[in-house]
Amino acid sequence: MKEKYPIIMAGIVLGIMSILLVLQGNPANMGFCIACFLRDIAGGLGLHRAGVVQYLRPEIMGLVLGAFVSALFFQEFKSRGGSSVLLRFTLGAFMMMGALIFLGCPLRMILRIAGGDFNALVALPGYIFGIWVGTLFLKQGYTLGPAAEQPQSNGLVGPFLSLGLLLLVVMAPAFIFFSAEGPGSMKAPLLVSLAAGLLVGFVAQRTRLCTMGAFRDLLLFRDYHLFSGIAALFVVVLAGNLLYGFFNPGFSSQPVAHSQDLWNFLGMGIVGLAAVLAGGCPLRQLILTGEGNADAFATILGTILGAAIMHNFGWAASPKGVTPGGQIMVIIIWILLLVIAWAVTRQAKKYLDKKKTEISSDFGA
């Protein structure tokens, strides 16, 4: 039987840090948002020029480095990769594009629900639906293949680039772009943000915390282990919002959110399906990057490209709603994800059938 207390403690730690970061200056309902923070990093590096969402968020670097320290300390750092890298990169881009239709990652969805944002309540069934669709393909044999051991230098790229981004933050604004207004300008002090990221990265690495995994395991195995951590996170953030007067129930007047139900549902559905196909939610991909997983790092690089695409082409949603271009992209991405899932599953079944035939022939001989 799995030990339940560490995963619950991880949820509690993440919840406390989420409230703390808002108290220290992060946008409301955005103590931690992996998609939003990666989007800000893309803007900070000049990959998009949406001036209100540009900042190298230290929380992201802290998550990777916290996981890295934990993996090293517990001898779990393993440099590995080579499992359908381009597909994972593409899935990462699609994951981010869906998140920027909803305006948040699965983690922020939970934070928004705990803050009283009913728009996120609409998105939650969409996220679960996307995960459920993904599990249908998992049951049919979907797999991107095993990762292989690689030179240690490959696994160190993610952690060392995180250190490089931290250096750029310290040197700012010499080489990067910082928002003067909007969500990108709202930030906790650097050391607070970094410390929160390091702590959450450490505990998430130890417990394998993953929002997608929580719902996937419920659907496939009726396993509540990971879900207990997500439930603890929700309870802590809800309590914190009530305590500090942040709880604001309703659909309207929600921070960095829109009320177009269909697109909230479909946008988070994309995130759920892409997360299943890629093997983890955005948070989990960052933690795996810290563990030396080059495939997860490729997925993260894909999310940064996805953020640049969405803002450069004007497809990202805003509090005013989803643009016509964004709506078209949602439909296209849904179709592409289903095609990818079908094609990979079909190829995996062919490979398995071939192996079975070879084994049968060997025994027959």
C-alpha positions, -999 to +999 in steps of 0.1 A: +000+000+000+013+035-009+022+058+019-004+086+017+011+112+041+040+124+020+018+132-010-007+150+013+021+170+028+033+179-007-001+193-015-001+212+017+033+227+010+023+237-025-009+252-012+009+273+015+035+285-011+007+294-035-010+316-009+024+331+003+034+341-033+001+359-038+006+377-005+041+387-016+030+401-049+021+374-075-013+379-093-044+367-076-052+330-081-017+327-096+006+318-067+019+290-090+009+287-126+033+267-147+018+277-181+016+314-171+051+315-158+066+297-188+046+322-210+062+351-190+096+335-195+090+333-233+082+370-232+111+379-210+134+363-235+118+383-263+101+353-280+069+372-279+062+410-274+030+410-253+043+436-230+020+427-200+033+391-197+071+393-197+092+382-168+117+354-160+097+338-132+122+324-106+096+299-094+101+279-126+139+278-122+134+269-085+111+240-094+137+225-117+166+231-093+147+218-063+139+186-082+175+184-093+188+187-057+163+161-045+171+137-073+209+140-066+205+136-028+183+105-031+204+091-060+175+093-085+192+116-110+194+097-143+202+112-176+178+096-201+159+105-232+154+097-269+118+087-266+099+104-295+115+137-288+099+157-316+065+144-307+070+154-271+081+188-282+049+192-303+027+179-275+043+205-252+034+232-276-002+220-279-004+218-241+006+254-237-017+265-265-047+249-248-037+264-215-035+299-230-071+295-242-082+288-207-056+312-192-039+288-169-024+254-164-041+226-144-025+238-113-039+273-117-073+258-125-073+243-090-061+276-075-088+294-094-115+271-082-102+275-046-105+313-052-142+310-062-137+313-099-166+294-114-151+296-149-125+272-137-153+249-125-164+247-161-128+239-172-123+211-147-147+187-165-129+196-198-096+187-183-110+154-170-126+147-204-093+152-222-076+129-197-103+103-202-099+104-240-062+099-235-068+069-213-088+053-241-056+053-262-035+041-233-058+011-229-052+004-266-014+004-262-004+040-268+032+046-259+060+069-271+085+042-263+111+038-236+137+064-228+174+053-231+203+061-209+222+091-222+255+109-214+251+127-181+257+160-198+223+157-215+204+155-183+223+184-169+212+208-196+178+217-180+192+224-145+221+244-159+199+265-182+177+272-151+208+286-134+215+307-165+180+321-164+184+330-127+216+349-137+197+368-163+171+378-137+198+392-114+213+411-143+180+424-155+171+445-174+203+443-194+194+414-217+157+406-211+123+422-211+103+429-180+066+440-179+060+475-165+023+468-161-002+438-162+003+403-147+039+402-157+047+432-135+031+416-104+057+394-087+069+383-054+105+392-044+131+372-062+144+353-032+109+344-020+099+332-055+131+311-058+127+296-023+091+287-029+101+270-062+130+251-046+108+238-018+079+227-041+104+212-066+120+192-038+087+178-024+072+172-059+102+152-069+099+130-038+061+124-042+057+124-080+029+150-077+011+154-110-024+169-116-029+148-148-016+116-130-041+122-102-071+120-125-056+094-148-050+070-119-086+076-107-100+068-142-078+038-149-072+022-115-095+039-090-063+049-073-067+080-050-030+083-040-020+112-062-055+127-060-051+130-022-023+155-028-044+176-052-072+175-027-049+187+001-037+215-021-073+227-028-083+226+009-052+246+019-057+273-008-094+275-001-087+281+036-060+306+028-083+325+004-110+326+030-086+337+057-071+366+037-102+377+020-092+365-015-122+343-020-145+358-047-172+334-059-187+339-093-181+340-130-174+377-135-147+400-121-122+371-118-085+380-122-069+371-155-099+350-166-128+350-191-163+335-190-166+317-224-175+283-211-171+263-243-136+275-249-126+270-212-138+234-215-122+227-248-089+245-239-084+225-207-095+194-226-065+200-249-042+203-219-056+170-204-052+150-236-018+164-244-006+157-208-016+121-210+000+116-244+032+134-232+033+115-198+028+143-174+012+178-167+034+209-171+044+207-134+055+171-137+075+178-169+095+204-150+102+180-122+113+153-146+136+178-162+153+183-129+157+145-126+177+145-159+149+135-183+158+152-216+124+142-231+106+162-205+129+191-211+120+189-248+083+190-238+090+222-217+108+238-247+077+230-267+055+248-242+077+279-246+073+278-284+036+273-279+034+305-258+054+325-284+030+312-312-001+321-293+009+356-285+027+365-317-003+355-338-029+370-314-045+336-305-040+337-268-072+345-248-076+375-226-101+386-200-122+398-230-124+362-243-110+340-270-102+355-304-117+339-336-081+328-345-078+311-310-111+294-315-100+280-348-068+268-333-086+249-306-105+228-332-073+222-352-053+212-322-080+188-310-080+171-344-042+169-345-040+154-310-065+127-319-046+120-351-013+117-332-028+095-305-044+072-332-012+070-353+011+063-324-013+037-309-016+020-343+021+019-347+026+005-312+001-023-319+018-032-351+051-034-333+036-055-306+020-079-331+053-082-349+071-091-317+044-117-308+048-132-343+086-134-339+083-151-305+058-176-318+081-184-347+110-189-324+090-213-303+077-231-334+113-236-346 
